[in-house]
Amino acid sequence: MSARVLIVDDHALAREGLRAILARAEDLEIVGEASNGEQALALARTLTPDLVLLDIRLGAGMDGLAVAAAMRAEGLATRVLILTLHDAPEYVRAALAAGAAGYVLKDACADQLVAAARQVLAGHAALPLSLVNQALSPGARVAEDEASRLSRLTAREREVLDHIAAGRTNKAIARQLSVSPGTVKAHVERVIAKLGVADRTQAAVLATRGRVGGA
């Protein structure tokens, strides 16, 4: 019996390439595709695939880390294999913290991807050894300057950061906090500036890394 796979990537060409690769594996069956986080979570609930191939960056809305975390929080039995361009150890830590069982870089060959999928489906971890060694080394803990940056946030800004890490949009955060989207946008801009990161995804990774490092 073939394992049922859901492909999640915001680029149509990437999804097409993954379809072509998986079509050659007789024990893997594609049951659905999603181009954004919200669609991915909805399909994971309804299709109950055995495996989700999940990119981290998915455009606006929920990113891949938030999707993985939501799936774990809801108790979905689906295994998650992150497929991404990000080769930094902090992303590996964030993926593991979100509940992913595997992490494959997009420069891997087709055989490596299929092997990782089978490994995850068998109940094992599939992680790039070089990144894991960096991610789990003593020096990989949250750096003091990062902890210091997190401490600069006000209570409301930290609350907004937690919502960002959960993959929520400004409108969704505004509903949660009973404020206007414009107010949330201002908070988000201050959070990004204080943390010294480039965007929401990097802010979410730093927030997750802070929780892991402080655990």
BAVO-145776 format. One line per field, with one value per residue (C-alpha): residue in three letters; chain; residue number from 1; x, z, y. Coordinates in nm, 3 decimals. Each point is the difference from the previous one (the first is absolute). Layout:
% BAVO-145776
aa: Ala_...
ch: A_...
i: NUM_...
east: X_...
up: Z_...
north: Y_...
//
This chain:
% BAVO-145776
aa: Met_Ser_Ala_Arg_Val_Leu_Ile_Val_Asp_Asp_His_Ala_Leu_Ala_Arg_Glu_Gly_Leu_Arg_Ala_Ile_Leu_Ala_Arg_Ala_Glu_Asp_Leu_Glu_Ile_Val_Gly_Glu_Ala_Ser_Asn_Gly_Glu_Gln_Ala_Leu_Ala_Leu_Ala_Arg_Thr_Leu_Thr_Pro_Asp_Leu_Val_Leu_Leu_Asp_Ile_Arg_Leu_Gly_Ala_Gly_Met_Asp_Gly_Leu_Ala_Val_Ala_Ala_Ala_Met_Arg_Ala_Glu_Gly_Leu_Ala_Thr_Arg_Val_Leu_Ile_Leu_Thr_Leu_His_Asp_Ala_Pro_Glu_Tyr_Val_Arg_Ala_Ala_Leu_Ala_Ala_Gly_Ala_Ala_Gly_Tyr_Val_Leu_Lys_Asp_Ala_Cys_Ala_Asp_Gln_Leu_Val_Ala_Ala_Ala_Arg_Gln_Val_Leu_Ala_Gly_His_Ala_Ala_Leu_Pro_Leu_Ser_Leu_Val_Asn_Gln_Ala_Leu_Ser_Pro_Gly_Ala_Arg_Val_Ala_Glu_Asp_Glu_Ala_Ser_Arg_Leu_Ser_Arg_Leu_Thr_Ala_Arg_Glu_Arg_Glu_Val_Leu_Asp_His_Ile_Ala_Ala_Gly_Arg_Thr_Asn_Lys_Ala_Ile_Ala_Arg_Gln_Leu_Ser_Val_Ser_Pro_Gly_Thr_Val_Lys_Ala_His_Val_Glu_Arg_Val_Ile_Ala_Lys_Leu_Gly_Val_Ala_Asp_Arg_Thr_Gln_Ala_Ala_Val_Leu_Ala_Thr_Arg_Gly_Arg_Val_Gly_Gly_Ala
ch: A_A_A_A_A_A_A_A_A_A_A_A_A_A_A_A_A_A_A_A_A_A_A_A_A_A_A_A_A_A_A_A_A_A_A_A_A_A_A_A_A_A_A_A_A_A_A_A_A_A_A_A_A_A_A_A_A_A_A_A_A_A_A_A_A_A_A_A_A_A_A_A_A_A_A_A_A_A_A_A_A_A_A_A_A_A_A_A_A_A_A_A_A_A_A_A_A_A_A_A_A_A_A_A_A_A_A_A_A_A_A_A_A_A_A_A_A_A_A_A_A_A_A_A_A_A_A_A_A_A_A_A_A_A_A_A_A_A_A_A_A_A_A_A_A_A_A_A_A_A_A_A_A_A_A_A_A_A_A_A_A_A_A_A_A_A_A_A_A_A_A_A_A_A_A_A_A_A_A_A_A_A_A_A_A_A_A_A_A_A_A_A_A_A_A_A_A_A_A_A_A_A_A_A_A_A_A_A_A_A_A_A_A_A_A
i: 1_2_3_4_5_6_7_8_9_10_11_12_13_14_15_16_17_18_19_20_21_22_23_24_25_26_27_28_29_30_31_32_33_34_35_36_37_38_39_40_41_42_43_44_45_46_47_48_49_50_51_52_53_54_55_56_57_58_59_60_61_62_63_64_65_66_67_68_69_70_71_72_73_74_75_76_77_78_79_80_81_82_83_84_85_86_87_88_89_90_91_92_93_94_95_96_97_98_99_100_101_102_103_104_105_106_107_108_109_110_111_112_113_114_115_116_117_118_119_120_121_122_123_124_125_126_127_128_129_130_131_132_133_134_135_136_137_138_139_140_141_142_143_144_145_146_147_148_149_150_151_152_153_154_155_156_157_158_159_160_161_162_163_164_165_166_167_168_169_170_171_172_173_174_175_176_177_178_179_180_181_182_183_184_185_186_187_188_189_190_191_192_193_194_195_196_197_198_199_200_201_202_203_204_205_206_207_208_209_210_211_212_213_214_215
east: 0.000_0.140_0.063_-0.219_0.191_-0.106_0.230_0.017_0.198_-0.098_0.174_-0.185_0.324_0.129_-0.320_0.023_0.357_-0.099_-0.287_0.239_0.243_-0.261_-0.179_0.303_-0.036_-0.263_-0.042_-0.088_-0.332_-0.072_-0.347_0.004_0.190_-0.010_0.156_-0.041_-0.004_-0.372_-0.081_0.265_-0.148_-0.353_0.110_0.198_-0.317_-0.225_0.235_0.192_0.311_0.277_0.263_0.009_0.288_0.007_0.191_0.079_-0.077_-0.353_-0.062_-0.253_-0.177_0.118_0.350_0.107_0.122_-0.337_-0.180_0.212_-0.057_-0.376_-0.014_0.182_-0.224_-0.309_0.139_0.008_0.181_0.159_0.380_0.170_0.305_0.129_0.135_0.172_0.283_0.092_0.324_0.046_-0.005_-0.252_-0.258_0.068_-0.055_-0.318_-0.127_0.065_-0.167_-0.305_-0.023_0.164_0.154_0.229_0.183_0.124_0.169_-0.131_0.339_-0.034_-0.033_-0.322_0.127_0.090_-0.347_-0.176_0.230_-0.074_-0.374_0.019_0.213_-0.250_-0.292_0.179_-0.002_0.360_0.152_0.151_0.234_0.314_0.282_0.206_-0.288_-0.104_0.353_-0.011_-0.355_0.066_0.351_0.049_0.076_-0.335_-0.196_-0.171_0.275_0.006_-0.051_-0.311_-0.140_0.076_-0.189_-0.302_0.011_-0.038_-0.354_-0.290_-0.260_-0.233_0.281_0.092_-0.366_-0.002_0.322_-0.164_-0.285_0.251_0.176_-0.337_-0.029_-0.290_-0.056_-0.034_-0.378_-0.013_0.221_-0.219_-0.307_0.181_0.115_-0.314_0.199_0.017_0.217_0.186_0.094_0.122_0.203_0.173_0.074_0.138_0.228_0.134_0.054_0.197_0.207_0.078_0.096_0.218_-0.149_-0.107_-0.354_-0.278_0.145_0.334_-0.181_-0.198_0.317_0.173_-0.304_-0.009_0.375_-0.039_-0.255_0.219_0.318_-0.170_-0.161
up: 0.000_-0.102_0.253_-0.060_-0.050_0.007_-0.181_0.135_-0.188_-0.118_-0.336_-0.272_-0.167_0.329_0.049_-0.357_0.060_0.322_-0.178_-0.266_0.262_0.216_-0.301_-0.051_0.349_-0.003_0.378_0.008_-0.119_-0.031_0.140_-0.003_-0.048_0.179_-0.083_0.338_0.368_0.063_-0.293_0.116_0.348_-0.137_-0.234_0.275_0.205_-0.276_-0.195_0.304_-0.209_0.139_-0.092_-0.072_-0.209_0.135_-0.108_0.270_-0.196_-0.135_-0.079_0.205_0.290_0.182_-0.079_0.001_0.360_0.117_-0.202_0.158_0.347_-0.058_-0.125_0.310_0.228_-0.160_0.043_-0.371_-0.063_-0.321_-0.009_-0.118_-0.225_-0.047_-0.349_-0.018_-0.129_0.355_0.102_0.335_0.323_0.165_-0.257_0.085_0.368_-0.078_-0.221_0.270_0.259_-0.229_-0.019_-0.334_-0.030_-0.293_-0.169_-0.360_-0.197_-0.348_-0.153_0.093_-0.285_-0.072_0.160_0.321_0.021_-0.051_0.251_0.258_-0.060_0.054_0.310_0.155_-0.091_0.174_0.321_-0.011_-0.020_-0.331_0.063_-0.170_0.232_-0.054_0.101_0.291_0.143_-0.013_0.132_0.300_0.089_0.327_-0.200_-0.173_0.304_-0.020_-0.004_0.277_-0.244_-0.138_0.350_0.059_-0.315_0.111_0.339_-0.169_-0.106_0.201_0.130_-0.288_-0.258_0.139_-0.026_-0.363_-0.061_0.139_-0.248_-0.283_0.102_-0.017_-0.364_0.047_-0.236_0.120_-0.037_0.206_0.268_0.005_0.065_0.278_0.170_-0.076_-0.168_-0.355_-0.271_-0.023_0.367_-0.050_-0.303_0.213_0.270_-0.259_-0.146_0.348_0.079_-0.322_0.066_0.364_-0.087_-0.288_-0.244_-0.360_0.005_0.187_-0.074_0.157_0.300_0.040_-0.022_0.264_0.227_-0.039_0.051_0.320_0.134_-0.095_0.137_0.324_0.049
north: 0.000_0.339_0.275_0.306_0.326_0.366_0.247_0.357_0.266_0.348_-0.044_-0.193_-0.110_-0.142_-0.198_-0.128_-0.116_-0.177_-0.171_-0.131_-0.131_-0.171_-0.148_-0.224_-0.150_-0.273_0.012_0.372_0.145_0.373_0.070_0.379_0.326_0.333_0.335_0.173_-0.083_0.032_-0.228_-0.248_-0.024_-0.041_-0.280_-0.170_-0.013_-0.130_-0.227_-0.134_-0.076_-0.217_0.259_0.373_0.136_0.354_0.310_0.258_0.315_0.005_0.365_0.195_-0.165_-0.312_-0.118_-0.364_0.006_0.131_-0.270_-0.272_0.140_0.024_-0.358_-0.119_0.207_-0.154_-0.350_-0.083_-0.329_0.126_0.001_0.320_0.021_0.354_0.071_0.337_0.218_0.109_-0.169_0.178_-0.207_0.232_-0.107_-0.365_0.076_0.190_-0.284_-0.259_0.221_0.025_-0.379_-0.080_-0.346_0.079_0.287_-0.014_0.276_0.078_-0.066_-0.368_-0.250_-0.187_-0.321_0.185_0.153_-0.332_-0.168_0.272_-0.036_-0.376_0.046_0.242_-0.225_-0.288_0.202_0.121_0.345_0.115_0.290_0.137_-0.104_0.315_0.227_-0.220_0.011_0.378_0.022_-0.225_0.117_0.193_0.313_-0.022_0.114_0.337_0.256_0.256_0.286_-0.173_-0.045_0.365_0.100_-0.203_0.170_0.341_-0.082_0.132_-0.245_0.088_-0.032_-0.343_-0.096_0.111_-0.196_-0.315_0.047_0.051_-0.323_-0.175_0.112_0.243_0.291_0.361_-0.022_-0.317_0.153_0.309_-0.217_-0.185_0.320_0.206_0.276_0.135_-0.163_0.331_-0.022_-0.356_0.107_0.263_-0.257_-0.244_0.266_0.082_-0.368_-0.053_0.314_-0.089_-0.357_0.114_-0.249_0.044_-0.131_-0.184_-0.344_0.087_0.149_-0.323_-0.211_0.214_-0.029_-0.379_-0.022_0.200_-0.248_-0.298_0.152_0.095_-0.340
//
